[in-house]
């Protein structure tokens, strides 16, 4: 009996009771339970595309107008190819005055020096129309051409207007005179194009600085014309417009 009691007491000393279990052993089940909860929640989320909703947010910004879209005083004449050319109220009637073209920058760079440009190789053109237009700060004269190639020109002030070849004086209103010589020209028999047959002289508006324009004809590959200008000499510029082909002379009104 004493022996059995001793064995039992030793066993009680070596084996702790359930209520005195160590903290490490009590924490282990709790840790395992937390891991299991995380795995369970992850499984509930699902991996398939149907379990995920993607929201895309877009933002549309309207760009401000570019300053490059605004014509400046420094734009070159060749940048004005979209300008019309001084015909009247959208009517292309020969010799009439008008103001239906888009306004060029005013004031534009200009002077009274001769302005020259070479024609393209083999150019052969005939003037088919002459028009004038009055604008804010300048007057415009347009010589429309048809035929082959691109025309050149020499535009300059002269003292006494006179016909090429004969030297006969040309009667034209104005105080100063701009001579326009369009190179690369040909006779209608050579170009196959009917030449201008409208009013001569072409009268300008009373409010402008141009009095009138006279087209004289073709001589040795040049079409000659004169522009009579009030007072002056006034600054001018010459340039080419295409579709249709036009040589344009703008005479500036500096007041």
C-alpha positions as CSV (number, residue, x, y, z in Angstrom):
1,X,0.0,0.0,0.0
2,X,2.8,2.4,0.9
3,X,4.6,1.5,-2.3
4,X,1.6,2.2,-4.5
5,X,1.0,5.5,-2.8
6,X,4.6,6.5,-3.4
7,X,4.3,5.7,-7.1
8,X,1.1,7.6,-7.4
9,X,2.6,10.7,-5.7
10,X,5.6,10.6,-8.0
11,X,3.4,10.4,-11.0
12,X,1.4,13.4,-9.7
13,X,4.6,15.4,-9.3
14,X,5.9,14.6,-12.8
15,X,2.7,15.1,-14.8
16,X,1.1,18.4,-14.4
17,X,-2.7,18.6,-14.3
18,X,-4.8,19.8,-17.2
19,X,-5.5,23.0,-15.4
20,X,-1.8,23.9,-15.1
21,X,-0.9,23.4,-18.8
22,X,2.0,25.7,-19.9
23,X,1.3,29.0,-21.7
24,X,3.2,27.8,-24.8
25,X,0.9,24.8,-25.2
26,X,-2.2,27.0,-24.7
27,X,-1.0,29.5,-27.3
28,X,-0.4,26.9,-30.0
29,X,-4.1,26.1,-30.7
30,X,-4.9,29.8,-30.8
31,X,-2.2,30.4,-33.4
32,X,-3.4,27.5,-35.5
33,X,-6.9,28.8,-35.3
34,X,-5.9,32.2,-36.6
35,X,-4.0,30.7,-39.5
36,X,-7.0,28.7,-40.4
37,X,-9.2,31.8,-40.3
38,X,-6.9,33.7,-42.7
39,X,-6.8,30.7,-45.1
40,X,-10.6,30.5,-45.0
41,X,-11.1,34.2,-45.7
42,X,-8.7,34.0,-48.6
43,X,-10.5,31.1,-50.1
44,X,-13.8,33.0,-49.9
45,X,-12.4,35.8,-52.2
46,X,-12.0,33.5,-55.1
47,X,-9.5,33.6,-58.0
48,X,-11.8,33.7,-61.0
49,X,-12.5,36.8,-63.1
50,X,-16.2,36.7,-62.1
51,X,-15.3,37.3,-58.4
52,X,-13.4,40.5,-59.1
53,X,-15.0,43.8,-60.3
54,X,-12.6,46.2,-62.0
55,X,-13.5,49.9,-62.1
56,X,-11.8,52.1,-64.7
57,X,-11.9,55.9,-64.2
58,X,-11.2,58.0,-67.3
59,X,-10.6,61.8,-67.3
60,X,-11.1,63.8,-70.5
61,X,-9.4,67.1,-70.8
62,X,-10.3,69.6,-73.6
63,X,-7.1,71.3,-74.8
64,X,-7.0,75.0,-74.9
65,X,-6.8,76.6,-78.4
66,X,-3.2,76.8,-79.6
67,X,-1.7,80.2,-80.1
68,X,-0.2,78.8,-83.3
69,X,-3.7,78.9,-84.8
70,X,-3.7,82.7,-84.6
71,X,-2.2,84.6,-87.5
72,X,0.6,87.0,-86.4
73,X,2.1,90.1,-88.0
74,X,5.2,88.1,-88.8
75,X,3.6,85.4,-90.9
76,X,5.0,85.2,-94.4
77,X,2.9,85.8,-97.5
78,X,3.2,82.2,-98.6
79,X,1.6,81.2,-95.3
80,X,-1.6,82.9,-96.5
81,X,-2.5,80.5,-99.2
82,X,-5.9,80.0,-97.8
83,X,-6.7,83.7,-98.3
84,X,-9.0,84.7,-101.1
85,X,-7.9,87.3,-103.5
86,X,-9.9,90.5,-103.6
87,X,-12.9,89.4,-105.7
88,X,-16.2,91.2,-105.0
89,X,-18.7,89.6,-102.6
90,X,-17.7,86.1,-103.6
91,X,-18.2,87.0,-107.3
92,X,-15.3,86.3,-109.6
93,X,-16.5,88.9,-112.2
94,X,-13.5,90.4,-114.0
95,X,-12.4,93.9,-113.1
96,X,-14.8,94.5,-110.2
97,X,-13.7,95.6,-106.8
98,X,-14.6,93.9,-103.5
99,X,-13.5,92.7,-100.1
100,X,-14.5,89.1,-99.7
101,X,-11.1,87.7,-99.0
102,X,-9.8,86.8,-95.5
103,X,-7.8,89.7,-94.1
104,X,-4.0,89.5,-94.2
105,X,-2.1,90.5,-91.0
106,X,-2.0,94.3,-90.7
107,X,0.4,95.9,-90.8
108,X,2.6,93.5,-92.7
109,X,6.3,93.8,-93.4
110,X,6.8,95.8,-96.6
111,X,9.0,98.4,-98.3
112,X,9.3,100.3,-101.5
113,X,12.2,98.3,-102.9
114,X,11.8,96.2,-106.1
115,X,10.4,92.7,-105.4
116,X,11.5,89.9,-107.8
117,X,10.9,86.2,-108.2
118,X,11.9,83.7,-110.9
119,X,9.4,81.6,-112.8
120,X,9.5,77.8,-112.9
121,X,11.3,76.2,-115.8
122,X,9.2,76.1,-118.9
123,X,6.4,78.3,-117.4
124,X,3.9,79.4,-120.0
125,X,0.9,81.3,-118.6
126,X,-1.7,83.9,-119.6
127,X,-3.4,86.4,-117.3
128,X,-7.2,85.6,-117.3
129,X,-8.4,88.1,-114.7
130,X,-7.5,91.3,-112.8
131,X,-9.2,92.2,-109.5
132,X,-8.8,94.8,-106.8
133,X,-9.9,94.8,-103.2
134,X,-9.8,97.3,-100.3
135,X,-8.9,96.1,-96.8
136,X,-8.1,97.6,-93.4
137,X,-4.7,99.0,-93.8
138,X,-3.9,98.0,-97.4
139,X,-5.3,97.6,-100.9
140,X,-4.8,94.4,-103.0
141,X,-4.4,93.7,-106.7
142,X,-4.7,90.2,-108.0
143,X,-3.6,88.9,-111.4
144,X,-5.0,85.4,-112.0
145,X,-3.3,83.2,-114.5
146,X,-3.8,79.9,-116.2
147,X,-1.4,77.7,-118.2
148,X,1.7,75.6,-117.4
149,X,4.2,76.2,-114.6
150,X,4.6,78.9,-111.9
151,X,5.0,82.6,-112.8
152,X,7.7,84.9,-111.6
153,X,7.6,88.7,-111.3
154,X,9.3,92.0,-111.0
155,X,7.4,94.6,-109.1
156,X,8.8,98.2,-108.7
157,X,8.0,101.9,-108.7
158,X,8.7,103.7,-111.9
159,X,8.7,107.4,-112.8
160,X,6.8,107.4,-116.1
161,X,4.6,104.4,-117.1
162,X,5.5,103.3,-120.7
163,X,4.7,100.3,-122.8
164,X,7.4,97.7,-123.2
165,X,8.8,97.6,-126.7
166,X,7.3,100.8,-128.1
167,X,8.0,103.0,-125.1
168,X,4.6,104.8,-125.6
169,X,3.4,106.6,-122.5
170,X,0.6,104.9,-120.5
171,X,-2.2,107.1,-119.3
172,X,-3.1,106.0,-115.7
173,X,-4.5,107.8,-112.7
174,X,-2.3,108.1,-109.7
175,X,0.5,110.1,-108.1
176,X,3.0,107.3,-108.1
177,X,3.1,104.1,-110.2
178,X,3.9,100.5,-109.6
179,X,5.0,98.5,-112.6
180,X,4.2,94.8,-112.5
181,X,6.1,92.5,-114.9
182,X,4.9,88.8,-114.7
183,X,7.5,86.5,-116.1
184,X,6.8,83.0,-117.5
185,X,4.0,84.5,-119.7
186,X,3.0,83.5,-123.2
187,X,0.6,84.6,-125.9
188,X,-2.8,83.0,-125.9
189,X,-1.9,81.2,-129.1
190,X,1.0,79.6,-127.3
191,X,-0.7,78.8,-123.9
192,X,-4.1,77.9,-125.3
193,X,-5.7,80.0,-122.6
194,X,-8.0,83.0,-123.3
195,X,-6.6,86.2,-122.0
196,X,-8.3,88.8,-119.8
197,X,-10.9,90.8,-121.7
198,X,-12.5,92.8,-118.9
199,X,-12.6,96.5,-118.2
200,X,-9.4,98.4,-118.8
201,X,-8.5,100.2,-116.6
202,X,-9.7,98.3,-113.6
203,X,-11.1,100.9,-111.2
204,X,-10.4,100.7,-107.5
205,X,-12.6,101.9,-104.6
206,X,-12.6,105.5,-103.6
207,X,-11.7,104.7,-100.0
208,X,-8.4,103.0,-100.9
209,X,-4.9,104.1,-101.9
210,X,-5.0,102.5,-105.3
211,X,-6.6,104.6,-108.1
212,X,-6.7,102.1,-110.9
213,X,-4.9,99.2,-112.7
214,X,-4.0,98.9,-116.4
215,X,-3.0,95.6,-118.0
216,X,-0.9,96.2,-121.1
217,X,-0.2,92.8,-122.6
218,X,2.7,90.4,-123.3
219,X,6.1,91.3,-124.6
220,X,9.1,88.8,-124.7
221,X,7.8,86.5,-122.0
222,X,6.5,89.2,-119.7
223,X,3.0,90.4,-119.0
224,X,3.1,94.1,-118.2
225,X,0.7,96.0,-115.9
226,X,0.7,99.3,-114.0
227,X,-0.9,100.2,-110.6
228,X,-1.7,103.9,-110.0
229,X,-1.2,104.8,-106.3
230,X,-2.5,107.8,-104.4
231,X,0.5,109.8,-103.0
232,X,3.5,107.6,-102.1
233,X,5.5,105.8,-102.9
234,X,3.8,103.5,-100.4
235,X,5.3,100.2,-99.1
236,X,4.2,97.1,-101.0
237,X,4.7,93.3,-101.1
238,X,4.3,90.7,-103.9
239,X,3.6,87.0,-103.5
240,X,2.1,83.9,-105.1
241,X,-1.2,82.2,-104.3
242,X,-2.1,78.9,-105.9
243,X,-5.2,76.9,-106.9
244,X,-5.8,79.0,-108.9
245,X,-2.5,80.6,-109.7
246,X,-2.4,84.3,-108.7
247,X,0.3,86.9,-108.4
248,X,-0.8,89.3,-105.6
249,X,0.4,92.8,-104.9
250,X,-0.6,94.5,-101.6
251,X,0.0,98.2,-101.3
252,X,0.0,99.3,-97.6
253,X,-2.0,102.3,-96.4
254,X,0.0,103.9,-93.6
255,X,-2.4,106.8,-93.2
